Amino acid sequence: MYGYHAIPLRLEQEGITLSLEQEGENVLYRAVSPTGELEKVLLARAEQVLINPVEPLHKPKELTSSLLIEFERNLLVEPGATRTIFVTFPVEIGVFVIGEGSGHEILDVLTLAVQKFTLYGDPRTGVICKYWSSHISSAPPPVNPLHEGVMELTLINSNTDWVEVTRAVFNAYGMKIYYSDSLVSMRASMKIMPRRLAETEFLDAPLVPGMTKSLELYPARKLPVVPAKFVMEAGL
């Protein structure tokens, strides 16, 4: 499903039906998925559409730019250690139309992943986060790339004490997603600091050589400069 496609187009996969049909000089877009149905008429001469994974924070509505991944088993990291694990994250699928000389424009965002939210921190001052629970692996786990992606997460314990870690929170503005026909991936680091603080950030590199970098939605919005890192101040 991922990649560039010529218009007209019809795709049916994993409970998603998607079509773009020429209607004179216009294009009719239809999509049916577990999250609902959508129709749009494009008053443009479009010849291609791009389908790729986007930051998983748009469905069912954009409430936050933070993703919290809770680990199914707690991690205990020894002092001064740098260790790498693999976790999963939810996938959302962006559909972009490519017009004549007008660049890429987002048409729709679809998802097959379960949608949950949680609060990180104090009820009064905490951060609303998209919630995802993940098992921990020492190697990339097998996943369905339309449902889940794989994140390589490097934990760096800069403390002189053992530290227990139960979750990680990430900022969507720093996400660098890569994809292939069989895999969606990200790479990130989590630096554990004194006073039970941690800083997470993403690396702009594919998990496997030859993967294609996704077109990002958050930077494309041309918002004021936003820090790409997330500082976890409400506990690990």
Helices and strands as residue ranges (DSSP letters): E 3-6, E 9-13, E 16-23, E 26-33, E 36-42, E 48-54, E 66-77, E 82-90, E 92-98, E 104-111, E 117-120, E 127-134, E 148-157, E 163-171, G 172-174, E 178-179, E 184-193, E 197-203, E 212-213, G 219-221, E 230-232
